[in-house]
């Protein structure tokens, strides 16, 4: 009886040595001091391709061992996206992470008319990047694209195209910005001939479109407002767009004070004639198209009532009458 007991212990001991050896050889973390990194899984990749990629990136110790871990963990399909993986994780942990589809990909929606600050705040709230880091990058971005060369400064305001993006946590701010800039280039490509034939530079077009974005909500009104603002520019009249003052104060909902209206800045179109130095938000395609194809009229004034209706006037007296009647 004692002899059998001893044999059993010897077998169990041998199995334990084998299991520990197998773990250390095939399943243990690849690097106990390594830093986590983003590992991207593309749509259509096979599990074998993914595991090979993990090994190439130094995130797993063994392709063979990782295949065993994936198989025993019942990993049959892997969601595409970016995974935050540390080489200090063993093959079992990585298999579980991928089986659960715990990606580091964030779905970011940027509405038309958002400013750099608003985009940065949304990114921060989603855990994508800190607002400060993105603002620093977006306010001092080099003219690496042809469409950025006509800017008055290095800000990307106006060029971060409003859309829904899949972005990866841990990505550098300039890379995130380039994702949006590439989209701007792609989405405005069909407008190239209109932009080139315009009497305005691209930067002026985007600046004007940013005002239209803040002042109108439908295609018809956008085109009318664009035409009115252009009429004002043509005669040297102040644009008088309150949104430019709100841009300076970053106050988009509260009342505008007299001290706000008195801000001495070229962005303040209530004080200075002409376009501001740059966009006051990031306009969508509809606002850009409205500037390129505005409605021709003799109107110089417009106002919106509380129900969203818009009224136009050719003279200041007509405009004041509309104010008295509709506001």
N, C-alpha and C positions, 0 to 999 in steps of 0.2 A: 504493500500500500504506500509506504514511504517512498519506494522506488518510483512508482507511477506519479506520485505527487511531484517528485523532483524532475521527472521528464516533462511534465506539464509546465512547470515553472521555467525550465530551460527553453521549451518551445515558445512560450509567451515572451520570454526575454529576447529570444532570437527575432521574433516577429516585431517586437518593439524597436529593436535596433534597425531592422529593415525599414519599418515605417518612418522612423526618425531620419534615417539615411535618405530615404526617398524624398521626404519632405524637404530636407536641406538641399538635396541635389536638384529637385525639380519644381518644388512648390513654394519655397521660402522667398521672402522679399529679395528683389534683385540688388538693392543697395539700401542698407539701413541708415545711411546718412544723406541719401539723395533728396532732391527737392521735387515737389509735385509739379506737374506740367499738364497742359491741355493736350489731350489726345483726340484727334478728330476721326470720327467714323463717317465715311461717305455712304450715301444711299447706294445699295446694290452690292456692297462689299460682303464677301463670304466670311464666315467665322474664322476659317483658316487664314485668310488675308489679314483679318483684324489682329489675330494672335501673332502672326509674323510681324506685323507692324509694331505691336507692343514690345516684342523682343528687340526689334531694330532700334526702337527708341530707348532701350535700356530699362523698360518698366517691368518686365518679367524675366525670371531667371532661365526658364526653359520653355521652348515651344511645345515640346512633348508633354511636360508636366502641366502646362496651362491648358492644353487640349483636354487632358484628363479632368482637370478642375471644372472646365466649362461643361464637359459632358455629364459629369456626376452632379453638377449644379443645375442640369437641365436647361442650359442656355441654348435655345434653338433659333432665336432671332435676336438681333441687336438693333435697337433704335438708333438711327443716324443722329449725329450731333457731336458736341464736344464734351468730353468727360475729363473731370479733374482727377488725375491719377497720380499717386505717389509711388515711387519705387520701394518705399517702405511698407507697402501693402503686399500681402502674399497673394498667390494665384487665386485662392478661394475668395478673398475679399474683392478682388478685381472682377471675378466671375459674377459675384452677387451684385456688384455695382452695375454691371452691364446688363444682367438679367432684369434688374429693376428699372433699367432705362433712366438712371439718375444722371442725366446730362447737365452740363454747365451752360447749355444754350438758353438764352433769354429771348423771349418774343417782345420786341419793343415797337410800340406804335407811336409815331410822331404825327400829331394832327397838323393840318395846314395852319400856318400863322404862329406856330410855336417859335419862341426865341431860343438862342443858345442857352440862356440860363434855365429856361423851362425844360429843354431837352436834357440838360445836365441833371436837373433835379429828378426827372423821371428815371434816368439811368441809375442815379444814386439809390432811389427808392426800390429799384428792382435788383439792387446788389450787383449791377454790371460793372460800375466804376464809380469812384467818388466824383461828386459834382465839381469840386475844385480842380481835380486833375483834367477833366474834360474841358472845362472852361479855359484853363491855361493853354491847352493845346489848340482849341478852336479860335481863341482870340489872337493867336500868333502863329498862323499856319502859312508856310512859304508858298509862293506861287508855282507849285509843282504841276498844275494843270493850266492849259491855255486859257480856259474860261475864268481863271482867277487873276489873270495878269492885269485886268483893268480896274481892280479894286483900289479904293483910296487908301486902304490900310491892309493889314494882314488878317483881319477878322473873316471868319467863314459865315457870318450872319448873312442869310439869304441863300446860301448854297447847300445847306444840309437838307436834302430833299425830304419833304414830308411823305412818309410811307410806313409800312410795317416791315420790320427787319428781324431776322434771326441773328443775334449777336452772342458772342462767347465771353463768359466771365473770364477775367484775367487778361483780356486783350488790351494792348496799349491804346491810349486815347487817340493817337494819330491814325492807328489802323482802323478804329471804329469810325473816325471821321472820313477816312478814305472810302469806307464802305458806302457812306451816304453821298460822297462826292462822285463816286463812280455811278451811282444811281442817278444823280443829277445829270451827269453827262449823257447817260443812256436815255433818260426820259425826255430830255430837251433836244435830242438829236433831230427829231422830225421838224423842229422849229428853226433849224439852222438857216435856211434861205430867208425866212422872215426876219430873223435877228440880223443877218448880214445886210439886208436892204433897209433896215430901220435907221432913222436919223439919230437914234440914241445908241450909246454903247451898251454892251451886255450888262455891265454893272448898273447903268442907269435904268435899263429895262427891269432888272431884278429889284432895284430900289423902288421904282414906281409900282411894281407888282406887289411888293410888300405892303405898300400903303393901301392898295386896292384890296388886298387880302383882309386887312383890318377894317375896311370901310364897307364891304359888301359881302352878301351871303349867297346870291344866286348869280348864274351866268349873265342874265339880262342886266342886272344891276351892276355887276362887275364891269361890264363893257361900257355902261353909261357913266359910271364913276371914273373909269379910266379916261374916257373922252373928256370929262369935265376937268380933271386934274391936268390933262394935257392942254386944254384951252387956257387954264390959268398960267401954266408955264409959258405958253406962247406969248402972253401979254405981260409977263413979268409980275403977275399977281401972286401974293402969298398963297400957299396951298391950304393953310389953316386946318391941318389934319391933327385932331386931338391925340391920335394914337402915337404921334411922334413925341409928344410930351410924356405920355404914359411910358414910352420906351425909355426915356431918360430917367424916370422915377421908378421904373419897374412896378408900377401900380396900374394893373389892368382892370380893376373892378371898382375901386373907391372913387370918390369925387375928386375932380381936378381943382386944386386951389390956385389962387392968384399968384402965389409965390412959384408954383409949378409953371404957370404960363410965362413968368418972367425969367425963367432959366436962360442964361446967356450961352446958348449952344447952337451950332449950325444945324443940329438935329431938330431944333424947335421951330417947326414951320409956322407956328403962331406968331413968331417974331421975325423970321428971316424968309425971304423969297427964295424960290428955287428948290431943287431937290435936296434932301439931307445928304450928307457925305456917303451914306450907305444904307442898306436895307434895315428895317426895324423889326423884321421877323423873317421866317423862312416860308415863302409863298408856295402854293401848290401850282400845278400845271394850269388850272383854269384861270388863275389870276394872271399868270404870265401870258397866256393866250389873249386875255382881255386887253392887256397893254399893247400887244402886237396887232390886235384887230378891234380897236375901240369903236364905240358908236359915235358917229359924227353928229354933233348938235351945237346949238348956240347957248346952251346952258353953262352957267358958271357956278351954280350953287345946288346943293342937295341936302336933304335931311331925312332921317328915319324916325317914324313915330314908334310908340311903345309896342305896336303890333307887328313891326317889321316892314311896314309899307314905306316906300321911298317917294319923296316929292322933289321936283326940280324947279329951278327958277333961273331966269336970264339976268335979272337985276337984283340988287340988294333989297330994294323995296318989296319986290315979289317974294324974296326969300324971307324977309321979316314977316310978311303977311302969312306965309306958310307956317312959320314958327308960331304965330299967334293962333292959327287955326288948328294945327295938328299936334302941337306939343303942350 
